[in-house]
Amino acid sequence: MIKIAEKRNTLIFILFALTLFYSYFLMEADQTLLYLFLLIFLAYSFISLIVSRKYGAEIKGWPSIIKERDYTSFALAIPQAGLMVAAVITLYTGIYSIILLLIGFILMLMGMGFNLMVRKELGKNWVPLSKTTDKQELVITGIYSKVRHPFYLSIFILFSGVAIISLNWYGFLFFVLFILGLVIRIKKEEKELIIKFGDEYWDYMQKTPRLIPKIL
């Protein structure tokens, strides 16, 4: 089943990549930055699935998330989609600052790289839900000895970059909603972790910052 899923994801990635390349050459105006932005996100999405599967994580699609009634996923996904659209509009219209654009791309790539590191470290314990699983183990070593939620820190860095690239009022609005969704998600997840791991997680909370080492 895993090999079938990997082949399907590879095929989907190739089809999307070919579609991007084909549409790029049909554009009359130069939209290199826009297509670079989309290609980076496409490659990241594909690689993140490979990394998670390689290290034993169970990948759940939206039907499973809806079935589990994990509505915090929507609190993150909708603002993220909004930020993506805002950035696409900015890049398409060409109304941007080169310096902010460079900063945005750097943050975006840093967040993606950090996210892949976290996925590798979590391995089979990565769950795309705010709920725990029966086989889930508490990870408190490595990156997790410095911060409790490096996964969410990585996507915060990533979408901070996207927000800087967009640089418009609706991008700012979606970024605020994204932060609110992130807070809701973390609180919900920590309640579940306390229920599952009890005093072990409570002690870990007292010793380890939530998102930013030595600050929060």
Disulfide bonds with the S-S distance in Angstrom:
none
